[in-house]
Amino acid sequence: MELLNIKTAFSDLKTFYGIDMKESDFEEIALKAWELIGTKHTEIKKYIGDSHDGILELPCDCVDIETVSLPIIDSNTTGTLIDGLDGTSIATEMYIEHRPKIKDVRYTEEKLLKYKYSGNRLQFDRDYTNILVKYHGVIKDNDDLPLVNSKEVAAIAAYAAYTATYKEGLMKKDGNIINLANTMKVD
């Protein structure tokens, strides 16, 4: 499914509902609508940082964590190395050590860390440097706004129309405009 800029809903607001609004006001309403929709399109990203007092602050676009590791190789060989191994044995050992990489591209030769995840931070038992965090991050455009699909664009435009109409009804104290806004809310 193609992802679109959230500002596409801004043009839909004018086209389908005939409502003019400042772009900055629209962005606030659109982000609120995006949060209410709850669907977040993500991609795997990585972040490298150091913990201070056992705490590592995560990027604001982090939705879910994939792995947390250190760049220290933490692997055991699958056999004993004996002088004079033949070429077949060495090839077999190398295949066994590298097989996880072939099956899963997310396999890393790093040491995984134990952590507690709370809010937008990770908590460790002590300080670490060069912590590699692979996480699912929100896909954003150049303006740092989330990308959405076509159904979400329609929903965001409808929510923005509802918000603008409801606000107008409250300001004018007109029940008919508020009823119209509630009809838009159903959209």
C-alpha positions in Angstrom: 0.0 0.0 0.0 1.3 3.4 -1.0 2.0 5.8 1.9 1.1 9.5 1.4 2.1 12.7 3.1 -0.3 13.7 5.9 -0.7 17.1 4.2 -2.7 15.3 1.5 -5.6 15.5 3.9 -5.2 19.3 4.0 -6.1 19.5 0.3 -8.9 17.0 0.8 -10.3 19.2 3.5 -10.8 22.1 1.1 -11.9 19.9 -1.8 -14.5 17.6 -0.1 -15.6 19.8 2.9 -15.0 23.4 1.6 -13.2 24.3 4.8 -10.2 26.7 4.8 -7.8 26.6 7.7 -4.3 27.6 8.5 -1.8 24.9 7.7 -0.3 25.1 11.2 -3.7 24.5 12.8 -4.3 21.7 10.4 -1.1 20.0 11.4 -2.0 20.0 15.1 -5.5 18.5 14.3 -4.0 16.0 11.8 -1.5 14.7 14.4 -4.3 14.4 17.0 -6.4 12.4 14.4 -3.4 10.3 13.6 -3.0 9.4 17.3 -6.7 8.6 17.5 -6.5 6.3 14.5 -3.7 4.4 16.2 -2.1 2.8 13.1 1.6 3.6 12.7 3.5 2.6 9.7 7.0 1.6 10.7 10.4 0.5 9.5 13.3 -1.0 11.3 15.8 1.7 12.4 18.9 1.7 14.5 20.1 4.0 17.2 23.5 4.0 19.0 23.9 5.7 22.3 25.4 5.7 25.8 23.5 5.2 29.0 23.9 7.7 31.9 22.9 6.6 35.4 21.7 3.3 33.8 19.2 5.2 31.5 19.2 5.5 27.7 16.7 7.9 26.1 15.2 6.6 22.9 14.3 8.5 19.8 10.8 10.0 19.8 9.7 7.9 16.8 10.3 4.6 18.6 7.2 2.4 18.5 8.6 -1.0 19.5 12.1 -2.4 20.3 13.6 -5.3 18.2 17.0 -5.8 20.0 19.3 -4.0 22.4 22.9 -5.1 22.2 26.6 -4.2 22.6 29.2 -4.6 19.9 30.9 -7.4 21.8 31.0 -10.8 20.1 29.4 -13.2 22.5 29.4 -16.5 20.8 30.8 -20.0 21.6 32.3 -22.3 19.0 30.4 -25.5 18.3 33.2 -27.9 18.9 36.7 -28.2 20.0 39.5 -26.9 17.8 42.1 -29.6 17.3 45.4 -29.1 15.5 45.3 -30.7 12.1 41.5 -30.4 11.3 40.8 -31.2 7.7 39.3 -28.7 5.3 35.8 -30.3 5.5 35.7 -29.9 9.3 36.7 -26.3 9.1 34.1 -25.5 6.4 31.5 -27.3 8.5 32.4 -25.2 11.6 32.2 -22.0 9.6 28.8 -22.9 8.2 27.5 -23.7 11.6 28.7 -20.4 13.0 27.3 -18.4 10.1 24.0 -20.3 9.6 21.9 -17.9 11.8 22.9 -15.0 9.5 21.7 -16.8 6.4 18.3 -17.6 7.9 17.6 -14.3 9.6 19.0 -11.0 8.5 18.4 -9.5 12.0 20.9 -12.0 13.5 23.7 -10.1 15.1 27.0 -11.3 16.5 26.6 -8.9 19.5 25.9 -9.4 23.1 22.2 -8.8 24.0 21.6 -6.7 27.0 18.9 -7.0 29.7 16.8 -3.9 30.1 13.5 -2.5 31.4 11.4 -0.5 28.9 9.4 2.3 30.4 8.0 5.3 28.6 10.6 6.5 26.1 13.7 5.2 27.9 15.6 2.0 28.6 16.9 1.2 32.1 20.0 -1.0 32.6 21.7 -2.3 35.7 24.8 -0.1 35.0 26.2 2.3 32.4 27.1 1.0 29.0 28.7 2.8 25.9 27.8 2.2 22.3 24.5 0.5 22.9 22.9 -0.5 19.6 19.1 -0.4 19.7 17.2 -1.8 16.7 13.7 -0.6 16.8 10.5 -0.1 14.8 10.3 3.7 14.0 7.5 5.6 12.4 8.1 6.4 8.7 8.2 10.1 8.4 8.5 12.7 5.5 11.0 15.5 5.2 8.9 17.8 7.5 9.0 15.1 10.2 5.3 14.3 9.8 4.1 10.6 9.6 3.2 9.0 6.3 -0.3 7.6 6.1 -2.4 5.5 3.7 -5.3 6.7 1.6 -8.0 5.6 4.2 -6.2 7.4 6.9 -6.0 10.5 4.7 -9.8 10.4 4.4 -10.2 9.9 8.1 -7.9 12.8 9.0 -9.7 15.1 6.6 -13.1 14.1 8.1 -11.7 14.7 11.6 -10.3 18.1 10.7 -13.7 19.0 9.1 -15.5 17.8 12.2 -13.2 19.8 14.5 -13.4 23.0 12.5 -17.2 22.8 12.2 -17.7 21.9 15.9 -15.5 24.9 16.9 -17.5 27.2 14.6 -20.8 25.9 16.1 -19.6 26.5 19.6 -18.3 30.0 18.8 -21.6 31.0 17.1 -23.7 29.0 19.6 -25.6 27.4 16.8 -27.1 24.0 17.4 -27.5 23.2 13.7 -23.8 23.6 13.0 -23.0 21.4 16.0 -25.4 18.7 14.7 -23.7 19.0 11.3 -20.3 18.5 13.0 -21.6 15.4 14.8 -22.7 14.1 11.5 -19.1 14.6 10.2 -17.8 12.9 13.3 -19.5 9.7 12.1 -17.4 9.9 8.9 
